[in-house]
Amino acid sequence: MTTKLSTYYRDDGYTCDVSVDFKEKETIVEYYDATGKSIAYYHYPDKTYAAACADAEEWALGQRVAP
């Protein structure tokens, strides 16, 4: 079961959600364009929730290039 825990927003309308799948023990980051369409989906089985949130925050601030 996947639980969405955080959402990050960019100024151009793009967003990303950070979720945790407690059954599979992995963190998931899903990126959306300004219309809400999913543009990328990444599994982080070896990263903590905090590390995935740091990646998502860097992307939202423009410090990291993602999809």
N, C-alpha and C positions, 0 to 999 in steps of 0.2 A: 504494500500500500504506500503510495507516494503522498507526502504532505508538503504543500508549499509553505515555506517559512519566510521568504523575503522576496521583494520586488524592487528592482532598480530602474530608474528612469533617466533617459537622456533628453537633452534640450530639443532634439529633432523629432521626438515622439516615439523613438524606439525604446523598448523595454526588455528586461530579462527577469526571469523568475528563478529563484534558487529553491530546490526541493530536496527532500531527503526520503529515500526509500528504505524504511527501517527493516523490511524483510530481506532485501538484497544487500543491505548495509553499504549503500552508495549514495553519493550526492549528485544531483542532476542540475544543470543550468540550461535553460531553454531561452533562446533569444527570439524576439518578435519585432516585426517592422511596425511602422506607424499605423498601419491598418489593423494590426493585431494578428497578422499571419505569421506562423512560426517559420523562422529562417534558419535556425540551427538548434541542435540538441546535443549536449555533451554529457557523458557519464564520467564521474570521477570516483572510481571505486577505491582509489588509493589516497584520496585527499579528504581532509576533514571539512566539516561544514564551514568553519571559519576561513579556510583556504579558498574554497569555492566562492564564498562571499567576497573575499578580497579580490579575486579575479573579476567577478561581476561588477564590483564597485570601480575598479580600475577601468573596465570597459565603459561604464557609464560616464566616467569623468574624462574619457578620451585618452587615457594613458596606455591603453592596451587595444590592439587591433584584434577584433574577433570577426565573426562572419560579416 
